[in-house]
């Protein structure tokens, strides 16, 4: 009997560690998806480095208590899967996009950077650009002053040429 209790303790600790080490964790109800849809979703998540796991709610509840994220317990009803990721945006974006084409997938809530997040917050996160998108936005912001300086320099040079001619 004590072996089973020990296994459960280890499982709770494993789940708690996943919550601690993930930038984002999203809880979904996948009940209405068929096998091929679940397979496609798992593949998409895996390719983005997102771990997609199914645990018993009782184990997850104990884990969220251990990491002091008790409010998440409210969404832990029915069969759930949890997407864990070190990428803040990826699980929210992939699951949100998938749910647009597959109504059976229901995003219930999750954790974003150590805080319990609502469905609305996860959807907002899903709309943010990914890392590459953020980098390109940052680069365009950084390049704007250089571009503006180049335009101004060119305009001054052209103005001087016109005056000199």
C-alpha positions in Angstrom: 0.0 0.0 0.0 2.8 2.5 0.9 4.2 2.0 -2.6 1.1 3.4 -4.2 1.2 6.4 -1.8 4.8 7.0 -2.6 4.0 6.9 -6.4 1.3 9.4 -5.9 3.6 11.7 -3.9 6.2 11.5 -6.7 3.6 12.2 -9.3 2.3 15.3 -7.4 5.9 16.5 -7.0 6.5 15.9 -10.8 3.4 18.0 -11.7 4.3 20.7 -9.2 7.8 20.9 -10.7 6.2 21.3 -14.2 4.1 24.2 -12.9 7.2 25.7 -11.3 9.4 25.3 -14.3 6.9 26.4 -17.0 6.5 30.0 -18.1 2.9 29.0 -19.2 0.6 26.1 -18.4 -2.8 25.9 -20.1 -5.6 23.6 -18.9 -7.9 22.3 -21.6 -10.9 20.0 -21.9 -10.2 17.8 -25.0 -13.2 15.5 -24.5 -14.9 16.1 -27.9 -11.8 15.6 -30.0 -11.3 12.4 -31.9 -8.0 10.4 -31.9 -6.7 12.0 -35.1 -7.5 15.5 -33.8 -5.7 14.8 -30.5 -2.7 13.4 -32.4 -2.6 16.5 -34.7 -2.7 18.8 -31.6 0.0 16.8 -29.8 2.2 17.0 -32.8 1.8 20.7 -33.2 2.5 21.3 -29.5 5.5 18.9 -29.5 7.0 20.7 -32.5 6.8 24.0 -30.5 8.5 22.4 -27.5 5.2 22.3 -25.5 4.6 19.2 -23.2 1.0 18.0 -23.3 0.0 15.8 -20.4 -3.1 14.2 -19.0 -3.2 13.7 -15.2 -6.0 12.9 -12.7 -7.5 16.1 -11.3 -6.9 15.0 -7.7 -3.1 14.8 -8.4 -3.2 18.2 -10.2 -5.1 19.8 -7.3 -2.5 18.6 -4.8 0.2 19.9 -7.1 -1.4 23.4 -7.5 -1.8 23.5 -3.7 1.9 22.7 -3.3 2.9 25.6 -5.6 0.3 27.8 -4.0 -1.9 28.3 -7.1 -5.1 27.1 -5.5 -7.4 29.2 -7.7 -6.6 26.9 -10.6 -8.4 24.1 -8.8 -11.7 25.7 -9.9 -11.2 24.6 -13.5 -10.0 21.1 -12.7 -13.2 19.3 -13.4 -13.8 16.6 -16.1 -11.1 15.2 -18.2 -8.3 17.7 -18.6 -5.0 18.0 -20.3 -2.3 20.5 -19.5 0.1 22.1 -21.9 3.4 23.1 -20.1 6.0 25.3 -21.8 9.0 27.5 -21.2 7.8 29.6 -24.1 5.3 32.1 -22.7 3.1 32.5 -25.8 3.3 29.1 -27.7 0.8 26.9 -25.8 -1.8 29.7 -25.6 -1.4 30.5 -29.3 -1.5 26.9 -30.5 -4.4 25.9 -28.3 -6.4 29.0 -29.1 -5.9 28.6 -32.9 -6.7 24.9 -32.6 -9.9 25.7 -30.7 -11.1 28.0 -33.5 -11.1 25.1 -35.9 -12.1 22.5 -33.3 -14.9 23.7 -31.1 -14.6 20.5 -28.9 -11.3 21.8 -27.5 -12.1 24.1 -24.5 -9.5 26.3 -22.9 -10.3 26.5 -19.2 -7.5 28.5 -17.7 -3.9 28.2 -16.7 -0.8 29.7 -15.3 1.1 32.6 -16.9 4.5 33.3 -15.3 3.5 32.0 -11.9 0.1 33.6 -11.8 -3.3 31.9 -12.3 -4.8 33.1 -15.6 -8.4 33.2 -16.9 -9.5 32.1 -20.3 -9.6 35.7 -21.4 -6.0 36.3 -20.3 -4.9 33.2 -22.1 -6.7 34.4 -25.3 -5.0 37.8 -24.9 -1.6 36.0 -24.6 -2.4 33.9 -27.7 -2.8 37.1 -29.7 0.7 38.3 -28.8 3.4 37.7 -31.4 5.8 34.8 -30.9 9.5 35.4 -30.0 10.5 35.9 -33.6 7.6 38.3 -34.1 8.6 40.3 -31.0 12.2 40.5 -32.2 11.2 41.8 -35.6 8.9 44.4 -33.9 11.8 45.4 -31.7 14.2 45.7 -34.6 11.7 47.8 -36.6 11.4 50.1 -33.6 15.2 50.3 -33.2 15.7 50.8 -36.9 13.2 53.7 -37.2 15.5 56.4 -35.8 18.3 55.2 -38.2 15.9 55.3 -41.1 14.6 58.7 -40.2 18.1 60.0 -39.8 19.0 58.5 -43.2 15.9 60.2 -44.8 16.8 63.5 -43.1 20.4 63.4 -44.3 19.3 62.5 -47.8 16.8 65.4 -47.8 19.5 67.8 -46.6 21.9 66.6 -49.2 19.3 67.0 -52.0 18.4 70.4 -50.7 22.0 71.5 -50.8 22.4 70.0 -54.3 19.4 72.1 -55.5 20.8 75.2 -53.9 24.2 74.6 -55.4 22.9 74.0 -58.9 
